[in-house]
């Protein structure tokens, strides 16, 4: 979680074998920065996907969060 303390870090990508604990680690990281008003999103990569779908999911969620903040600062 050292990267979370670095203000220069803008993106964290987790990859690994199924069952390695990526989702748990991602959720823990999301909770750790929640009080910093960070925009956070999780995209899930399905077996056989190229990863583009997961990135698209995460970007769509981030855009939604950003737009919500613009309308309700």
N, C-alpha and C positions, 0 to 999 in steps of 0.2 A: 504493500500500500504506500510505499515511498513516493511513487509517481503522483499520487493524489495531493501530496503536500507541495508539489512543484507548480507554481502558477503558470509556467511556460507550457505545461502539458495540456493539450487541447483534445486529445483523442486517445483512448485506450482500447485496444483490440485484443480479445482473448481467443485463442484457438487451442485445440487439443482433442484427445480421444473422448469418445462418449463416456460419460460417467466420471470424468476426471474432476468435476466440481467447478466448471466454468460458470455455470448459471449462479451457483451459490456465491462465488467470488464476485461476480458482477453485481448481484443484489447487495452484497455487503459494501461494495464500493459506492453504489448508488446511495445507500443510506448514509455513508460517511460524508458525502458532499451535499446532502440534501439541505443542511442548514446554511450552506454557502450560496444558496440560490442558483446553483449550477443547473444547466439543462442536461438531463440525462435520459437515455433511452436504451432499450435492449432490443436487438434483432436476433432471431433464431435461425440458424442455418440448418436446413434439412439435408439428410443424406442424399447425395447426388446433385445438389444445387451448387452453383458456382460461387455463392456468397453474395451475389448481386442482390438477390431478393432480401436477404437479411440486412444488408446495408440500406436498401430502399426502405424497409420497415422502420429502421432506426432513424433515418433522415426524416421520414414522414412524421414520426412522433416528435422529433426535435422541432420541426417546423411548426407543428401544432402547438407545442409549448411556447415557442417564441411568439406566435400570433396571439395566444391567450394573454401573454404578458403585455403585449402592446395594447390590448383592449382593456386590461384590468391590471394596471401597474402596481 
